[in-house]
Amino acid sequence: MRIAFATVFALASITPAAPDSPPAFETMDCGFKMTGIELTCGFVEVRENRAEPGGRKIPIHFVRAGATGEAPKPDPIVFLGGGPGLHATPGANTVIWGNRGRLEDRDLIVVDQRGTGRSNPLDCFDHGTEGGPEVVRRVFTRDFFDGETFRQCLGELSKNADLTQYTTTASVEDLDAVRRALGYERVNLSGGSYGTRWALEYMRRHADSVRAAVLYGVAPPSEMLVERVARDFQRDLDALIAACAAEEACSEAYPEFGQQLQRVLAAVKKKPVEVVVRSGGEKIPVTMNHEQLVTAIRFMFYSVHHAAALPSQVQAATEGDYTPFADTVTALSIQLHNAVAEGLWASVKCAEELPFIDYEKARRQSAGTVLGTYRLESEREICSIWPRGKIPPDFNEPVESDVPALLIAGEFDPATPVDLAEKTVPHLSNGLLVRVAKRSHWGLSGPCVDRMVDRFLETGSVEGIDTGCASEFERPAFIIE
């Protein structure tokens, strides 16, 4: 179910603040409880367009878990969602529970970026949490990057939002409004993927308000990710093919994995395949095209454990069984649409990346890759019709900051590769880059990395952090069927 901001929750009225006072916040029912943890949920009202004092106001929603220890620190940990467009607070209970050890010392806060969650969400359509036959049919009619979906969505979203105002820079000021409303002098930022761009930009604009920042999978505002998406995916795909060839069990089970993959993709590109997907007790015939298949394979690489299943799925497709791939397309599409507000994704992409890419360079880099120019052309088409917001002149410059920052990057991350963090850390005078071997976009946390993060948050410094364990991971074994 999509979460629309409405008055279905009981709101506690707050007396409006004086002009020079911190903004006020209003409380609301969280919709969930956690034993032994005091939760405060609410929103801070901000101007959608800060250049229009009398213009529309929108809510910026947050969930705060109060520190459980007897002597909590004054600076909370603030979690920033990725995407762009990730609905953050629907998963707040999971974030809080996963960080319950840190809750003893500090408050934990999850914030919905404007355009997501309960912060005036810009959702295009809902796949539903349970799937079902109609959802499955829709998945195979249009994928996430389908231009027609965004064209239809544009008219509806424009009724309740000025889509030019949903940028990272606007979200930075929203975050600062939440900080001031809740009475914190400084905060510790924790962001993943696009959340690192949000955090870095906050560090640029409000450095004095940040004690420390943890950045998982760095996506700096200075890099145009769509220019390189096909090349980055191809690099990790080639590495997986080589790893299978080097692993005895995989090479014996799938001796022609690389060649088989090429043949499967070529066949589907020539003619989409008919396949049956099971859902809700029904067998649903669908047609899977090349773009859907390649997109699903790329998202498999967000997890090294999911990628380990690719050789077996290619083998099944070679034998005429595309069901495993179709099931992957279904699951990933539903997850992506439910997790991300498509309108916010488009507003950020179309303001901050697409206008500045070197299109011909991107086409050259995409040539000969499995993904080709599909993402490049799809995003270009979407942004040709989407309203373009304004960004500051220095937005695409590297962020220069002396805020202590711990950067964590996975060796096999196709979305935010290690070199993005390598380009970012020289501009952070108190930054440290941790390269996590044999891991991808998902799965960067765990006992090894968590110990580094705990020490970093405790001391507010990267000095003395032992990163040795990050080099000791192994690629998971390939799934043999």
Steps between C-alpha positions, in 0.01 A plus 500: 500500500629843415523740792331828411522792738152565629322573823440134574739540792425704809713812495609688809478874440806706576501875544672658199858598568624857500683597181848467655421183692560145381212366290229314689407140442174315539469148631303215350429135564799292391284207397731257681654447843832358618531349848729699725554777245339842518388606153409847381354538154407825338570754233645843445311719257719673240443711191502289187664795324704702746508791257123536538424590866124474443515181296400142568627324811595135516574271797842348562434185696734340754512213748715544810601225741617639832834387642460224759816557706529701818742756354418544132718711274349827371551424129263247339560271203286606204432242230455625143330285237647407164348471158452785431143461613523230767208498744700502825260504795292197395812302590587709807434215742750282313761779498452564873511133592811445287672788682367428848854475642567859396166606648642472850722803440305707250157576365436346158302696240366387163391777262279476191651716228251740341308305238525168686329313784269742681681810369260580212586176312542511124393144415397412148327170566483220752583138434359398839693309762354160419527504123217313332410421138423857394822626655703233322342591166580868560862416589551350155315780324727778623824506696615770742674704231209503256448851362125462455456427872666830588309686230168385648620563854614855433150644470376340821800595714500857372160555662654480849864585448732738322735233368783748449531535879589138576879513489780395732569862592138554608518177702815626672311801632211274605740286698639806672149609587439163667829527690415844632139409581613203710754715682829340397814711460681233298414164347677188374394416146463146366413460134514230238521537121308819406478568874874571487440777245241648735746473789793645306294794383386562859867494604572762234216733604486438878841372607473648849190288564669166425714314754577200275372321191484132402466455123417156356536469120604855416309686225654849496319790331808554279448170312245436224413136571285446191803570279674190631224264611544257207879492531492445877254212469705340222813510715331310782333256259837420343647449847220256587557301180872481580427396859275216382772379265750506788275310743516126444138422587361785286726436201410130502126567530493794257808478274347734241336748735628813323411376151162372615416838652580674172283253306207537741512879485531500121203266466276710726608817322403345168169372630345554848422172674168369621517374855258400775521664843318362804322751722203476733446138407477587131724428203541829317639509144722805444747623241851591617711729282873569487486823700308337784739206509818710500364739763414207727846347455664831588297531819608146592851644523397729785559193719790259449273223630234572238766521228624155598176357358555644151684203343223259603229733365688537171530122474125463554428761231734323260283192547187704431393573859481876555287470813787575744575821310133594479463446874802728554349768274172481694655517848745777420245713316248482783771573756635796301164665440387452859826629644551805278289807422538520124424873485772592747745276314423685177515847657846435644637328191365761260634796699835367613633253243341483157553868405872466566597168346730464201250312287740390227756386756231301679394335173860401426545358850177300463591351162560126507362455852215273601290795621584714198341843485167388646529686833661801337225537240220421747611763750554748218143442377354541850690823557392640163148537643568538874515851658860594576589652835786741567816405685774722649795584271740293712274194534695285254833591659664259747397561860787648700459439872693437821204316658621155614368251246517121470449386140411134442507352148445150362747352251228367270247784521348577156298797628756697704840351412806538720659762275219744585606485865865522392421826317309636799729427794793728393265798547412392855796594718378278783368218282588130490405258222428138589507268198292191577627205298260278304190696602254709301241775545305302757666311782759757609396482863579211734728437801820607322379834365271562798799496735665774293181705494450460876852622576464787253173616654639464850814708435384724216832431330641260238828476692585153628228312310615149408375424148681169458196275515345673197754329273425150628160433342462235230255493213213264592498165327301480177163329520519165324173337392 
